[in-house]
Amino acid sequence: MKEAKSETVAGLKQKVQGRVVMPDDREYNEVRQIWNAMIDKKPAVIVQCANAKDAQMALRYAKENELDLSIRGAGHNIAGNSLCDGGLVVDFIRMNKVRVDAGKKKAYVEPGATLGDVDKACQASGLALPVGINSTTGIAGLTLGGGFGWLSRKYGMTIDSLTSVDMITAEGEAVHASSSENSDLFWAVRGGGGNFGIVTQFEFDLHNIGTEVFAGLLVFPYAQAKQVLAHYRDYILSTPVEFNAWVVMRKAPPLPFLAEDVHGQDVLVAAICYFGGAEEGEKLVAPMRTFGDPMGEHIGMAPYTAWQQAFDPLLTPGFRNYWKSHNFTELHDGLFSAMIDYAGKMPSPHCEIFIGVVAGKTNEVPADATAFSSRDMKFVMNVHGRWEAAADDDKCIGWSREFFKASAPYASGGAYVNFMTEEEASRVKAAYGVNYERLAQLKAKYDPLNTFRMNQNIKP
Ligand SMILES: Cc1cc2nc3c(=O)[nH]c(=O)nc-3n(C[C@H](O)[C@H](O)[C@H](O)COP(=O)(O)OP(=O)(O)OC[C@H]3O[C@@H](n4cnc5c(N)ncnc54)[C@H](O)[C@@H]3O)c2cc1C
């Protein structure tokens, strides 16, 4: 790997409209921060693009100077692949515009937009895109890996609403990819991560959901977790796809609707979200209250954009994070035992284990229709190892790994690239399953030199 030379960087600065940040710039340390505070990479040059042309220039510069290249959307990726040590970062932080055509129910989204940017623009017309549950996550990384959230049971993965992308290939060529133009590339980007090029614009179909949602939290004691989880399993797949309940095991945050002595206790939280109004929502939640003896709840109609930010306070940047995840087609008793065991010995008050339900539209798409192949997954589990001090790294990483291992026998064997850590290269094949061979062939066609390798890498 070579270093960026100052005389050639001066040339780059002249060519781009955005900002070029170098290690001796005052803002360098701030600019190289990403969501996961464990990542401490020091790029040689960061190009904060103002437009697609800047990204093209940055790519050309990296190739001419034989620099590693990484691409940053909103920098949420847990593995920290949006940065590279000693290389060049194509940074989209300044390109976060979202244009909505309400008549056509379309959104045109720049790659630095967060989910919050997308939600806000779409909700001005009561429209929405199925995206994740934390508003500061980036639309780019989320979409390229698949993307799921509260609207996925009804409308599928984020990629299932993607209709085209503008991108820059490894050759530096600006291309448009859709089902009718460069269709193989369009297939590959729908799940293939950042392996195939630099996306400079996403075009999505939007869905009419109105501006309010019936949502909230129902909290049960940890001691009742076994019975609540068993009832949850029996119930959730019988509910309509507009209804979502995700279960989270963690220490109770200081929520105002919980008694003070519950704060900090181990609890099981059901996070509810229903797209069908209060009356029907209430009927769907009612049976869940009998799963155990709830310690408190806060459920009702809320603005969708507010619900989309409800978990932001628990997911702020600046913490150390190590995640592990599994997909499930069914929830086994053995999984529940492992969850209860490991939730009872969380190494930090910020750790959590969640199971999200995605069963519905996501399962109706054939496994080979997009690069994302885990179309059999009905549930996704994420083990959030999350803590503050580097001194706790071993303890917290160890807990996540051990639980991941203990729950593996009950998982479907697939994997979600967006939840994978840096060390999980061996799982990339499993993540793409039946599509891996075709992806490797397309990688050889579009990026034979593996220019785009700072990702869950598909080898050409
Ligand atoms: C708090 C939190 C909550 C989350 N919740 C959800 C959730 O509910 N649902 C869900 O599906 N996922 C969720 N995720 C995972 C999320 O989808 C990934 O972390 C995703 O990579 C974030 O995208 P980003 O643009 O912020 O990431 P970045 O770190 O900026 O980018 C990640 C990778 O994407 C690629 N990439 C980014 N931009 C481009 C581009 N313009 N062109 C080509 N490649 C690009 C690159 O390979 C890059 O390394 C969550 C993550 C966090 C941290």
The ligand as a Gaussian input file, in Angstrom:
#p B3LYP/6-31G(d) Opt

LIG

0 1
 C      -27.569000       1.016000      15.304000
 C      -27.759000       0.181000      14.077000
 C      -29.026000      -0.273000      13.750000
 C      -29.213000      -1.053000      12.614000
 N      -30.469000      -1.495000      12.312000
 C      -30.668000      -2.182000      11.169000
 C      -31.983000      -2.588000      10.787000
 O      -32.967000      -2.327000      11.478000
 N      -32.118000      -3.262000       9.630000
 C      -31.069000      -3.565000       8.822000
 O      -31.280000      -4.162000       7.776000
 N      -29.808000      -3.216000       9.175000
 C      -29.595000      -2.536000      10.315000
 N      -28.319000      -2.178000      10.669000
 C      -27.182000      -2.630000       9.857000
 C      -26.935000      -1.665000       8.709000
 O      -27.749000      -2.043000       7.634000
 C      -25.464000      -1.722000       8.275000
 O      -24.657000      -1.320000       9.345000
 C      -25.200000      -0.849000       7.043000
 O      -23.950000      -1.192000       6.513000
 C      -25.224000       0.620000       7.371000
 O      -25.097000       1.402000       6.236000
 P      -24.189000       2.719000       6.251000
 O      -24.320000       3.355000       4.913000
 O      -24.486000       3.531000       7.450000
 O      -22.798000       2.037000       6.439000
 P      -21.298000       2.406000       6.025000
 O      -20.474000       1.898000       7.152000
 O      -21.139000       3.811000       5.631000
 O      -21.080000       1.496000       4.768000
 C      -21.084000       0.116000       4.876000
 C      -20.569000      -0.520000       3.633000
 O      -21.532000      -0.348000       2.597000
 C      -20.876000      -0.149000       1.364000
 N      -21.289000       1.167000       0.853000
 C      -21.719000       2.231000       1.570000
 N      -22.042000       3.228000       0.734000
 C      -21.826000       2.781000      -0.513000
 C      -22.004000       3.334000      -1.813000
 N      -22.464000       4.558000      -1.996000
 N      -21.674000       2.587000      -2.877000
 C      -21.215000       1.331000      -2.728000
 N      -21.035000       0.754000      -1.529000
 C      -21.348000       1.467000      -0.435000
 C      -19.399000      -0.227000       1.609000
 O      -18.949000      -1.542000       1.374000
 C      -19.292000       0.086000       3.079000
 O      -18.180000      -0.516000       3.699000
 C      -28.107000      -1.387000      11.796000
 C      -26.834000      -0.933000      12.139000
 C      -26.660000      -0.161000      13.261000
 C      -25.283000       0.285000      13.643000

